[in-house]
Amino acid sequence: MNRKIAIQGIQGSFHHQVALEYFGDTEVEECLSFDEVISAIHKKKAGAAVMAIENSIAGSIIPNYALIDANKLHIIGEHYLTIHHNLMAMPGQKIEEIKEVYSHPMALLQCKKFFEAYPHIKLVEDSDTAEVARRIHKGALKGIGAIASRVAADMYDLDILASEIQTIKDNQTRFVIVQPTNSVIPVEKINKASMKFELDHKRGSLATVLNVMSDCKLSLTKIQSLPKIETPWKYAFFVDVTFETYDHFKKAKSLLEIMAEDFRIHGEYINAKQ
């Protein structure tokens, strides 16, 4: 199996950082979109991928739930990364000389308050944090700034003009590790699961399902609804649960398979928040 890891972004990006922290020193397949990440797996350019799934400030990255589901990928693990955003530019410049700052839309959102003090700077959305840093380095671009990690600043020889510029300092992103096949984890170690189901338009149908989870001693850590495009006003629910023993989840799973429509397990893995 190809052990190269597909990431959204390039070396120096937050996805690259997660790949290194989760897998150790590993080779990555750089992709500028999550669609390209999925394509890299299908074309066997990579054996697994790192995908951001939610942020403590900006919330769920809903399209990624749909991508994982539509492509029948298996979540084999998760990783939480504290996000440190830094403003960087070519060496020798001052923040007053920066006219435009480029970064990923989520990074711009997370740093919006910082730039209120610098109304002369235009904020421009871009595909990836580290890619902007590399572009500035390659083109020796003056007057242009990037919001990226300290790793990217070091990798692309940029000066950090302001560090930790994110509005909320405890800013975390949850990433999932996905691959085409399930990962064999010893049952006694599995204590978290991600699943998806649909429900009829009946009063109390969701409450009934949630009660089953509670009765089976599952702790709900995430619930996200996603509209079904082909069926207006019908929703799929993506749920994460934790549990003390696998038997608790096994019991709930057997009941939910009967109660819910299109019930699917996206992954059974180890809770990273233990």
Buried (B, 14 or more C-beta within 10 A) or exposed (E): EBEBBBBBBBBBBBBBBBBBEBBEEBEBBBBBEBEBBBBBBEEEBBBBBBBBBBBBBBEBBBEBBBBBBEBEBBBBBBBEBEBBBBBBBBEEBEBEBBEBBBBBEBBBBBBEEBBEEBEEBEBEEBBBBBBBBBBBBEEEBEEBBBBBBBBBBEBBEBBBBBEBBBEEEEBBBBBBBBBBEEBEBEEEEBBBBBBBBBBEEEEEBBEEBBEBBEEBBBBEBBBBEBEEEEEEEBBBBBBBBBBEEBEBBBBBBEBBEEBBEEBBBBBBBBBBEE
